[in-house]
Amino acid sequence: MHKNIDDEIRAEYDFSQAVRGKHHKSYSEGVNVVFLEADIAQVFKDSEAVNHALRMLMELAGTELKRNRTKP
């Protein structure tokens, strides 16, 4: 693997006092993390845009989504 100068942590970033997993529990209780592929991320720049699109999809799918949730 070729190391680029951009791969190095900058001197001004000091993680010496960092605590691993400090926010893990609270974050995992209230947030779902989803990784978007590059082409999707170019269109949906932030959580607000993704949530808006998914709400529109839910509205369009409406009864179909409800029907699929009730199946065993």
HTML snippet that shows the backbone in 3Dmol.js (N, CA, C, O; Angstrom):
<script src="https://3Dmol.org/build/3Dmol-min.js"></script>
<div id="view" style="width:600px;height:400px;position:relative"></div>
<script>
const pdb = `
ATOM      1  N   MET A   1       0.849  -1.186   0.000  1.00  0.00           N
ATOM      2  CA  MET A   1       0.000   0.000   0.000  1.00  0.00           C
ATOM      3  C   MET A   1       0.887   1.239   0.000  1.00  0.00           C
ATOM      4  O   MET A   1       1.817   1.351   0.799  1.00  0.00           O
ATOM      5  N   HIS A   2       0.596   2.147  -0.883  1.00  0.00           N
ATOM      6  CA  HIS A   2       1.367   3.380  -1.000  1.00  0.00           C
ATOM      7  C   HIS A   2       0.876   4.396   0.019  1.00  0.00           C
ATOM      8  O   HIS A   2      -0.315   4.702   0.072  1.00  0.00           O
ATOM      9  N   LYS A   3       1.793   4.920   0.829  1.00  0.00           N
ATOM     10  CA  LYS A   3       1.416   5.918   1.820  1.00  0.00           C
ATOM     11  C   LYS A   3       1.534   7.308   1.237  1.00  0.00           C
ATOM     12  O   LYS A   3       2.571   7.682   0.690  1.00  0.00           O
ATOM     13  N   ASN A   4       0.479   8.055   1.358  1.00  0.00           N
ATOM     14  CA  ASN A   4       0.417   9.417   0.862  1.00  0.00           C
ATOM     15  C   ASN A   4       0.559  10.348   2.059  1.00  0.00           C
ATOM     16  O   ASN A   4       0.208   9.964   3.174  1.00  0.00           O
ATOM     17  N   ILE A   5       1.054  11.538   1.860  1.00  0.00           N
ATOM     18  CA  ILE A   5       1.183  12.495   2.966  1.00  0.00           C
ATOM     19  C   ILE A   5      -0.171  12.793   3.599  1.00  0.00           C
ATOM     20  O   ILE A   5      -0.242  13.110   4.786  1.00  0.00           O
ATOM     21  N   ASP A   6      -1.254  12.693   2.811  1.00  0.00           N
ATOM     22  CA  ASP A   6      -2.595  12.933   3.334  1.00  0.00           C
ATOM     23  C   ASP A   6      -3.072  11.818   4.261  1.00  0.00           C
ATOM     24  O   ASP A   6      -4.065  11.987   4.968  1.00  0.00           O
ATOM     25  N   ASP A   7      -2.368  10.669   4.267  1.00  0.00           N
ATOM     26  CA  ASP A   7      -2.735   9.557   5.134  1.00  0.00           C
ATOM     27  C   ASP A   7      -2.270   9.766   6.577  1.00  0.00           C
ATOM     28  O   ASP A   7      -2.722   9.057   7.476  1.00  0.00           O
ATOM     29  N   GLU A   8      -1.400  10.701   6.803  1.00  0.00           N
ATOM     30  CA  GLU A   8      -0.843  10.948   8.125  1.00  0.00           C
ATOM     31  C   GLU A   8      -1.777  11.834   8.950  1.00  0.00           C
ATOM     32  O   GLU A   8      -2.459  12.709   8.417  1.00  0.00           O
ATOM     33  N   ILE A   9      -1.792  11.585  10.263  1.00  0.00           N
ATOM     34  CA  ILE A   9      -2.559  12.446  11.162  1.00  0.00           C
ATOM     35  C   ILE A   9      -1.775  13.737  11.349  1.00  0.00           C
ATOM     36  O   ILE A   9      -0.571  13.712  11.604  1.00  0.00           O
ATOM     37  N   ARG A  10      -2.446  14.830  11.225  1.00  0.00           N
ATOM     38  CA  ARG A  10      -1.790  16.125  11.357  1.00  0.00           C
ATOM     39  C   ARG A  10      -1.349  16.375  12.799  1.00  0.00           C
ATOM     40  O   ARG A  10      -1.984  15.904  13.742  1.00  0.00           O
ATOM     41  N   ALA A  11      -0.278  17.105  12.956  1.00  0.00           N
ATOM     42  CA  ALA A  11       0.284  17.387  14.276  1.00  0.00           C
ATOM     43  C   ALA A  11      -0.706  18.110  15.185  1.00  0.00           C
ATOM     44  O   ALA A  11      -0.674  17.917  16.401  1.00  0.00           O
ATOM     45  N   GLU A  12      -1.587  18.940  14.622  1.00  0.00           N
ATOM     46  CA  GLU A  12      -2.523  19.702  15.454  1.00  0.00           C
ATOM     47  C   GLU A  12      -3.660  18.847  16.027  1.00  0.00           C
ATOM     48  O   GLU A  12      -4.409  19.321  16.881  1.00  0.00           O
ATOM     49  N   TYR A  13      -3.797  17.611  15.576  1.00  0.00           N
ATOM     50  CA  TYR A  13      -4.809  16.710  16.125  1.00  0.00           C
ATOM     51  C   TYR A  13      -4.191  15.922  17.267  1.00  0.00           C
ATOM     52  O   TYR A  13      -3.324  15.075  17.054  1.00  0.00           O
ATOM     53  N   ASP A  14      -4.641  16.208  18.466  1.00  0.00           N
ATOM     54  CA  ASP A  14      -4.092  15.550  19.662  1.00  0.00           C
ATOM     55  C   ASP A  14      -5.150  14.624  20.255  1.00  0.00           C
ATOM     56  O   ASP A  14      -6.124  15.082  20.853  1.00  0.00           O
ATOM     57  N   PHE A  15      -4.950  13.330  20.084  1.00  0.00           N
ATOM     58  CA  PHE A  15      -5.891  12.348  20.620  1.00  0.00           C
ATOM     59  C   PHE A  15      -5.375  11.694  21.898  1.00  0.00           C
ATOM     60  O   PHE A  15      -5.894  10.657  22.313  1.00  0.00           O
ATOM     61  N   SER A  16      -4.368  12.282  22.521  1.00  0.00           N
ATOM     62  CA  SER A  16      -3.754  11.671  23.698  1.00  0.00           C
ATOM     63  C   SER A  16      -4.718  11.570  24.882  1.00  0.00           C
ATOM     64  O   SER A  16      -4.541  10.704  25.739  1.00  0.00           O
ATOM     65  N   GLN A  17      -5.727  12.431  24.947  1.00  0.00           N
ATOM     66  CA  GLN A  17      -6.700  12.389  26.035  1.00  0.00           C
ATOM     67  C   GLN A  17      -8.028  11.752  25.611  1.00  0.00           C
ATOM     68  O   GLN A  17      -9.000  11.781  26.367  1.00  0.00           O
ATOM     69  N   ALA A  18      -8.071  11.187  24.426  1.00  0.00           N
ATOM     70  CA  ALA A  18      -9.305  10.596  23.908  1.00  0.00           C
ATOM     71  C   ALA A  18      -9.692   9.347  24.697  1.00  0.00           C
ATOM     72  O   ALA A  18      -8.838   8.632  25.223  1.00  0.00           O
ATOM     73  N   VAL A  19     -10.991   9.107  24.764  1.00  0.00           N
ATOM     74  CA  VAL A  19     -11.520   7.925  25.443  1.00  0.00           C
ATOM     75  C   VAL A  19     -12.246   7.087  24.401  1.00  0.00           C
ATOM     76  O   VAL A  19     -13.241   7.532  23.828  1.00  0.00           O
ATOM     77  N   ARG A  20     -11.754   5.879  24.152  1.00  0.00           N
ATOM     78  CA  ARG A  20     -12.368   5.005  23.160  1.00  0.00           C
ATOM     79  C   ARG A  20     -13.761   4.582  23.616  1.00  0.00           C
ATOM     80  O   ARG A  20     -13.936   4.125  24.746  1.00  0.00           O
ATOM     81  N   GLY A  21     -14.754   4.735  22.734  1.00  0.00           N
ATOM     82  CA  GLY A  21     -16.122   4.293  23.025  1.00  0.00           C
ATOM     83  C   GLY A  21     -16.892   5.201  23.957  1.00  0.00           C
ATOM     84  O   GLY A  21     -17.931   4.797  24.479  1.00  0.00           O
ATOM     85  N   LYS A  22     -16.424   6.400  24.180  1.00  0.00           N
ATOM     86  CA  LYS A  22     -17.045   7.324  25.132  1.00  0.00           C
ATOM     87  C   LYS A  22     -18.541   7.531  24.856  1.00  0.00           C
ATOM     88  O   LYS A  22     -19.338   7.588  25.792  1.00  0.00           O
ATOM     89  N   HIS A  23     -18.915   7.641  23.616  1.00  0.00           N
ATOM     90  CA  HIS A  23     -20.304   7.921  23.255  1.00  0.00           C
ATOM     91  C   HIS A  23     -21.010   6.722  22.629  1.00  0.00           C
ATOM     92  O   HIS A  23     -22.138   6.847  22.152  1.00  0.00           O
ATOM     93  N   HIS A  24     -20.363   5.580  22.626  1.00  0.00           N
ATOM     94  CA  HIS A  24     -20.904   4.410  21.931  1.00  0.00           C
ATOM     95  C   HIS A  24     -22.304   4.039  22.399  1.00  0.00           C
ATOM     96  O   HIS A  24     -23.206   3.883  21.575  1.00  0.00           O
ATOM     97  N   LYS A  25     -22.502   3.894  23.694  1.00  0.00           N
ATOM     98  CA  LYS A  25     -23.795   3.432  24.201  1.00  0.00           C
ATOM     99  C   LYS A  25     -24.920   4.404  23.846  1.00  0.00           C
ATOM    100  O   LYS A  25     -25.940   3.989  23.296  1.00  0.00           O
ATOM    101  N   SER A  26     -24.748   5.684  24.152  1.00  0.00           N
ATOM    102  CA  SER A  26     -25.811   6.646  23.881  1.00  0.00           C
ATOM    103  C   SER A  26     -26.041   6.803  22.380  1.00  0.00           C
ATOM    104  O   SER A  26     -27.178   6.972  21.939  1.00  0.00           O
ATOM    105  N   TYR A  27     -24.986   6.748  21.610  1.00  0.00           N
ATOM    106  CA  TYR A  27     -25.116   6.886  20.158  1.00  0.00           C
ATOM    107  C   TYR A  27     -25.873   5.704  19.567  1.00  0.00           C
ATOM    108  O   TYR A  27     -26.754   5.883  18.726  1.00  0.00           O
ATOM    109  N   SER A  28     -25.533   4.506  20.003  1.00  0.00           N
ATOM    110  CA  SER A  28     -26.166   3.322  19.423  1.00  0.00           C
ATOM    111  C   SER A  28     -27.622   3.171  19.840  1.00  0.00           C
ATOM    112  O   SER A  28     -28.385   2.484  19.161  1.00  0.00           O
ATOM    113  N   GLU A  29     -28.021   3.793  20.932  1.00  0.00           N
ATOM    114  CA  GLU A  29     -29.405   3.691  21.385  1.00  0.00           C
ATOM    115  C   GLU A  29     -30.356   4.549  20.566  1.00  0.00           C
ATOM    116  O   GLU A  29     -31.541   4.233  20.468  1.00  0.00           O
ATOM    117  N   GLY A  30     -29.853   5.637  19.972  1.00  0.00           N
ATOM    118  CA  GLY A  30     -30.772   6.535  19.312  1.00  0.00           C
ATOM    119  C   GLY A  30     -30.487   6.818  17.855  1.00  0.00           C
ATOM    120  O   GLY A  30     -31.186   7.620  17.236  1.00  0.00           O
ATOM    121  N   VAL A  31     -29.481   6.181  17.293  1.00  0.00           N
ATOM    122  CA  VAL A  31     -29.083   6.523  15.933  1.00  0.00           C
ATOM    123  C   VAL A  31     -28.832   5.254  15.130  1.00  0.00           C
ATOM    124  O   VAL A  31     -28.241   4.296  15.630  1.00  0.00           O
ATOM    125  N   ASN A  32     -29.284   5.257  13.891  1.00  0.00           N
ATOM    126  CA  ASN A  32     -28.953   4.189  12.957  1.00  0.00           C
ATOM    127  C   ASN A  32     -27.928   4.746  11.983  1.00  0.00           C
ATOM    128  O   ASN A  32     -28.139   5.807  11.396  1.00  0.00           O
ATOM    129  N   VAL A  33     -26.844   4.050  11.811  1.00  0.00           N
ATOM    130  CA  VAL A  33     -25.819   4.485  10.876  1.00  0.00           C
ATOM    131  C   VAL A  33     -25.992   3.691   9.586  1.00  0.00           C
ATOM    132  O   VAL A  33     -26.071   2.463   9.602  1.00  0.00           O
ATOM    133  N   VAL A  34     -26.048   4.402   8.487  1.00  0.00           N
ATOM    134  CA  VAL A  34     -26.204   3.783   7.177  1.00  0.00           C
ATOM    135  C   VAL A  34     -25.103   4.312   6.284  1.00  0.00           C
ATOM    136  O   VAL A  34     -24.862   5.518   6.241  1.00  0.00           O
ATOM    137  N   PHE A  35     -24.432   3.425   5.571  1.00  0.00           N
ATOM    138  CA  PHE A  35     -23.361   3.837   4.675  1.00  0.00           C
ATOM    139  C   PHE A  35     -23.905   3.892   3.255  1.00  0.00           C
ATOM    140  O   PHE A  35     -24.396   2.900   2.716  1.00  0.00           O
ATOM    141  N   LEU A  36     -23.804   5.072   2.668  1.00  0.00           N
ATOM    142  CA  LEU A  36     -24.296   5.275   1.310  1.00  0.00           C
ATOM    143  C   LEU A  36     -23.176   5.045   0.311  1.00  0.00           C
ATOM    144  O   LEU A  36     -22.018   5.367   0.576  1.00  0.00           O
ATOM    145  N   GLU A  37     -23.525   4.489  -0.827  1.00  0.00           N
ATOM    146  CA  GLU A  37     -22.545   4.348  -1.891  1.00  0.00           C
ATOM    147  C   GLU A  37     -22.290   5.728  -2.483  1.00  0.00           C
ATOM    148  O   GLU A  37     -23.124   6.625  -2.364  1.00  0.00           O
ATOM    149  N   ALA A  38     -21.152   5.893  -3.113  1.00  0.00           N
ATOM    150  CA  ALA A  38     -20.685   7.204  -3.574  1.00  0.00           C
ATOM    151  C   ALA A  38     -21.698   7.938  -4.449  1.00  0.00           C
ATOM    152  O   ALA A  38     -21.908   9.139  -4.274  1.00  0.00           O
ATOM    153  N   ASP A  39     -22.328   7.231  -5.389  1.00  0.00           N
ATOM    154  CA  ASP A  39     -23.268   7.907  -6.278  1.00  0.00           C
ATOM    155  C   ASP A  39     -24.497   8.408  -5.535  1.00  0.00           C
ATOM    156  O   ASP A  39     -25.052   9.450  -5.883  1.00  0.00           O
ATOM    157  N   ILE A  40     -24.921   7.681  -4.525  1.00  0.00           N
ATOM    158  CA  ILE A  40     -26.066   8.096  -3.714  1.00  0.00           C
ATOM    159  C   ILE A  40     -25.672   9.287  -2.838  1.00  0.00           C
ATOM    160  O   ILE A  40     -26.436  10.244  -2.711  1.00  0.00           O
ATOM    161  N   ALA A  41     -24.484   9.230  -2.235  1.00  0.00           N
ATOM    162  CA  ALA A  41     -24.010  10.293  -1.353  1.00  0.00           C
ATOM    163  C   ALA A  41     -23.831  11.616  -2.095  1.00  0.00           C
ATOM    164  O   ALA A  41     -23.920  12.681  -1.485  1.00  0.00           O
ATOM    165  N   GLN A  42     -23.582  11.560  -3.392  1.00  0.00           N
ATOM    166  CA  GLN A  42     -23.458  12.793  -4.173  1.00  0.00           C
ATOM    167  C   GLN A  42     -24.792  13.524  -4.268  1.00  0.00           C
ATOM    168  O   GLN A  42     -24.831  14.750  -4.361  1.00  0.00           O
ATOM    169  N   VAL A  43     -25.872  12.772  -4.244  1.00  0.00           N
ATOM    170  CA  VAL A  43     -27.201  13.371  -4.362  1.00  0.00           C
ATOM    171  C   VAL A  43     -27.755  13.743  -2.988  1.00  0.00           C
ATOM    172  O   VAL A  43     -28.303  14.830  -2.803  1.00  0.00           O
ATOM    173  N   PHE A  44     -27.609  12.834  -2.032  1.00  0.00           N
ATOM    174  CA  PHE A  44     -28.146  13.038  -0.686  1.00  0.00           C
ATOM    175  C   PHE A  44     -26.998  13.423   0.231  1.00  0.00           C
ATOM    176  O   PHE A  44     -26.313  12.558   0.777  1.00  0.00           O
ATOM    177  N   LYS A  45     -26.790  14.716   0.398  1.00  0.00           N
ATOM    178  CA  LYS A  45     -25.607  15.246   1.066  1.00  0.00           C
ATOM    179  C   LYS A  45     -25.628  15.124   2.592  1.00  0.00           C
ATOM    180  O   LYS A  45     -24.575  15.166   3.228  1.00  0.00           O
ATOM    181  N   ASP A  46     -26.822  14.974   3.185  1.00  0.00           N
ATOM    182  CA  ASP A  46     -26.880  14.922   4.650  1.00  0.00           C
ATOM    183  C   ASP A  46     -28.090  14.110   5.105  1.00  0.00           C
ATOM    184  O   ASP A  46     -28.901  13.669   4.289  1.00  0.00           O
ATOM    185  N   SER A  47     -28.198  13.922   6.415  1.00  0.00           N
ATOM    186  CA  SER A  47     -29.287  13.122   6.987  1.00  0.00           C
ATOM    187  C   SER A  47     -30.652  13.690   6.640  1.00  0.00           C
ATOM    188  O   SER A  47     -31.596  12.941   6.388  1.00  0.00           O
ATOM    189  N   GLU A  48     -30.757  15.001   6.626  1.00  0.00           N
ATOM    190  CA  GLU A  48     -32.042  15.632   6.307  1.00  0.00           C
ATOM    191  C   GLU A  48     -32.514  15.238   4.906  1.00  0.00           C
ATOM    192  O   GLU A  48     -33.692  14.937   4.712  1.00  0.00           O
ATOM    193  N   ALA A  49     -31.608  15.240   3.938  1.00  0.00           N
ATOM    194  CA  ALA A  49     -31.966  14.882   2.561  1.00  0.00           C
ATOM    195  C   ALA A  49     -32.358  13.414   2.467  1.00  0.00           C
ATOM    196  O   ALA A  49     -33.314  13.078   1.769  1.00  0.00           O
ATOM    197  N   VAL A  50     -31.650  12.551   3.143  1.00  0.00           N
ATOM    198  CA  VAL A  50     -31.963  11.118   3.124  1.00  0.00           C
ATOM    199  C   VAL A  50     -33.318  10.877   3.781  1.00  0.00           C
ATOM    200  O   VAL A  50     -34.151  10.151   3.239  1.00  0.00           O
ATOM    201  N   ASN A  51     -33.540  11.481   4.945  1.00  0.00           N
ATOM    202  CA  ASN A  51     -34.814  11.305   5.642  1.00  0.00           C
ATOM    203  C   ASN A  51     -35.985  11.815   4.810  1.00  0.00           C
ATOM    204  O   ASN A  51     -37.040  11.181   4.773  1.00  0.00           O
ATOM    205  N   HIS A  52     -35.813  12.937   4.151  1.00  0.00           N
ATOM    206  CA  HIS A  52     -36.871  13.487   3.300  1.00  0.00           C
ATOM    207  C   HIS A  52     -37.223  12.509   2.169  1.00  0.00           C
ATOM    208  O   HIS A  52     -38.395  12.240   1.907  1.00  0.00           O
ATOM    209  N   ALA A  53     -36.187  11.986   1.510  1.00  0.00           N
ATOM    210  CA  ALA A  53     -36.420  11.039   0.409  1.00  0.00           C
ATOM    211  C   ALA A  53     -37.098   9.767   0.905  1.00  0.00           C
ATOM    212  O   ALA A  53     -38.000   9.250   0.246  1.00  0.00           O
ATOM    213  N   LEU A  54     -36.679   9.265   2.043  1.00  0.00           N
ATOM    214  CA  LEU A  54     -37.287   8.036   2.574  1.00  0.00           C
ATOM    215  C   LEU A  54     -38.728   8.266   3.005  1.00  0.00           C
ATOM    216  O   LEU A  54     -39.574   7.389   2.833  1.00  0.00           O
ATOM    217  N   ARG A  55     -39.012   9.432   3.560  1.00  0.00           N
ATOM    218  CA  ARG A  55     -40.402   9.735   3.934  1.00  0.00           C
ATOM    219  C   ARG A  55     -41.297   9.815   2.691  1.00  0.00           C
ATOM    220  O   ARG A  55     -42.438   9.355   2.707  1.00  0.00           O
ATOM    221  N   MET A  56     -40.768  10.400   1.625  1.00  0.00           N
ATOM    222  CA  MET A  56     -41.530  10.451   0.376  1.00  0.00           C
ATOM    223  C   MET A  56     -41.772   9.041  -0.143  1.00  0.00           C
ATOM    224  O   MET A  56     -42.873   8.727  -0.595  1.00  0.00           O
ATOM    225  N   LEU A  57     -40.764   8.197  -0.081  1.00  0.00           N
ATOM    226  CA  LEU A  57     -40.910   6.803  -0.526  1.00  0.00           C
ATOM    227  C   LEU A  57     -41.940   6.076   0.328  1.00  0.00           C
ATOM    228  O   LEU A  57     -42.764   5.325  -0.194  1.00  0.00           O
ATOM    229  N   MET A  58     -41.897   6.293   1.627  1.00  0.00           N
ATOM    230  CA  MET A  58     -42.872   5.659   2.522  1.00  0.00           C
ATOM    231  C   MET A  58     -44.298   6.111   2.178  1.00  0.00           C
ATOM    232  O   MET A  58     -45.232   5.310   2.183  1.00  0.00           O
ATOM    233  N   GLU A  59     -44.444   7.397   1.882  1.00  0.00           N
ATOM    234  CA  GLU A  59     -45.764   7.915   1.526  1.00  0.00           C
ATOM    235  C   GLU A  59     -46.257   7.296   0.221  1.00  0.00           C
ATOM    236  O   GLU A  59     -47.422   6.917   0.103  1.00  0.00           O
ATOM    237  N   LEU A  60     -45.358   7.199  -0.755  1.00  0.00           N
ATOM    238  CA  LEU A  60     -45.736   6.605  -2.044  1.00  0.00           C
ATOM    239  C   LEU A  60     -46.057   5.124  -1.902  1.00  0.00           C
ATOM    240  O   LEU A  60     -46.994   4.625  -2.524  1.00  0.00           O
ATOM    241  N   ALA A  61     -45.289   4.431  -1.093  1.00  0.00           N
ATOM    242  CA  ALA A  61     -45.487   2.987  -0.928  1.00  0.00           C
ATOM    243  C   ALA A  61     -46.637   2.686   0.020  1.00  0.00           C
ATOM    244  O   ALA A  61     -47.255   1.624  -0.060  1.00  0.00           O
ATOM    245  N   GLY A  62     -46.919   3.611   0.908  1.00  0.00           N
ATOM    246  CA  GLY A  62     -48.028   3.558   1.863  1.00  0.00           C
ATOM    247  C   GLY A  62     -48.574   2.203   2.217  1.00  0.00           C
ATOM    248  O   GLY A  62     -48.029   1.523   3.086  1.00  0.00           O
ATOM    249  N   THR A  63     -49.639   1.795   1.564  1.00  0.00           N
ATOM    250  CA  THR A  63     -50.341   0.563   1.920  1.00  0.00           C
ATOM    251  C   THR A  63     -49.485  -0.676   1.674  1.00  0.00           C
ATOM    252  O   THR A  63     -49.614  -1.670   2.389  1.00  0.00           O
ATOM    253  N   GLU A  64     -48.624  -0.625   0.683  1.00  0.00           N
ATOM    254  CA  GLU A  64     -47.763  -1.782   0.407  1.00  0.00           C
ATOM    255  C   GLU A  64     -46.826  -2.044   1.578  1.00  0.00           C
ATOM    256  O   GLU A  64     -46.630  -3.195   1.968  1.00  0.00           O
ATOM    257  N   LEU A  65     -46.248  -0.995   2.140  1.00  0.00           N
ATOM    258  CA  LEU A  65     -45.370  -1.159   3.302  1.00  0.00           C
ATOM    259  C   LEU A  65     -46.149  -1.720   4.490  1.00  0.00           C
ATOM    260  O   LEU A  65     -45.669  -2.623   5.176  1.00  0.00           O
ATOM    261  N   LYS A  66     -47.328  -1.198   4.732  1.00  0.00           N
ATOM    262  CA  LYS A  66     -48.135  -1.677   5.853  1.00  0.00           C
ATOM    263  C   LYS A  66     -48.519  -3.132   5.664  1.00  0.00           C
ATOM    264  O   LYS A  66     -48.528  -3.899   6.627  1.00  0.00           O
ATOM    265  N   ARG A  67     -48.836  -3.524   4.440  1.00  0.00           N
ATOM    266  CA  ARG A  67     -49.224  -4.891   4.152  1.00  0.00           C
ATOM    267  C   ARG A  67     -48.055  -5.847   4.398  1.00  0.00           C
ATOM    268  O   ARG A  67     -48.253  -6.928   4.953  1.00  0.00           O
ATOM    269  N   ASN A  68     -46.858  -5.470   4.000  1.00  0.00           N
ATOM    270  CA  ASN A  68     -45.688  -6.327   4.169  1.00  0.00           C
ATOM    271  C   ASN A  68     -45.279  -6.456   5.622  1.00  0.00           C
ATOM    272  O   ASN A  68     -44.707  -7.474   6.011  1.00  0.00           O
ATOM    273  N   ARG A  69     -45.559  -5.444   6.433  1.00  0.00           N
ATOM    274  CA  ARG A  69     -45.211  -5.523   7.863  1.00  0.00           C
ATOM    275  C   ARG A  69     -46.083  -6.508   8.610  1.00  0.00           C
ATOM    276  O   ARG A  69     -45.647  -7.059   9.621  1.00  0.00           O
ATOM    277  N   THR A  70     -47.286  -6.747   8.157  1.00  0.00           N
ATOM    278  CA  THR A  70     -48.197  -7.637   8.866  1.00  0.00           C
ATOM    279  C   THR A  70     -48.025  -9.087   8.481  1.00  0.00           C
ATOM    280  O   THR A  70     -48.598  -9.962   9.130  1.00  0.00           O
ATOM    281  N   LYS A  71     -47.257  -9.371   7.449  1.00  0.00           N
ATOM    282  CA  LYS A  71     -47.033 -10.763   7.046  1.00  0.00           C
ATOM    283  C   LYS A  71     -46.114 -11.446   8.040  1.00  0.00           C
ATOM    284  O   LYS A  71     -45.179 -10.829   8.551  1.00  0.00           O
ATOM    285  N   PRO A  72     -46.378 -12.739   8.323  1.00  0.00           N
ATOM    286  CA  PRO A  72     -45.524 -13.485   9.267  1.00  0.00           C
ATOM    287  C   PRO A  72     -44.141 -13.753   8.731  1.00  0.00           C
ATOM    288  O   PRO A  72     -43.322 -14.367   9.415  1.00  0.00           O
TER     289      PRO A  72
END
`;
const viewer = $3Dmol.createViewer("view");
viewer.addModel(pdb, "pdb");
viewer.setStyle({}, {cartoon: {color: "spectrum"}});
viewer.zoomTo();
viewer.render();
</script>
